[in-house]
Amino acid sequence: MDILLYLIPIALTLGLIGLIAFMWALKNDQFDDMEGNAHRILLDDDDEE
């Protein structure tokens, strides 16, 4: 049972770090272009003549 005294704060700290990283990604517009790569893969960029 003593291990819970270590595991609970560690789990809360890691969860807080993950939440902060997610909020940072939202703030810096990391999720703006959700369909750009999906459409870009369909374009034919090879200009062979």
C-alpha angles and dihedrals in degrees: 000000000000090000089068088067087065102033099052096055090043091051092047092048093050091047090051091049090051091049092049091049091050092049090049090052091051092048093051094050096247092150101047102105104048097155102035097091092043091056095037092061090060094055118097106228096170109108100191114166 
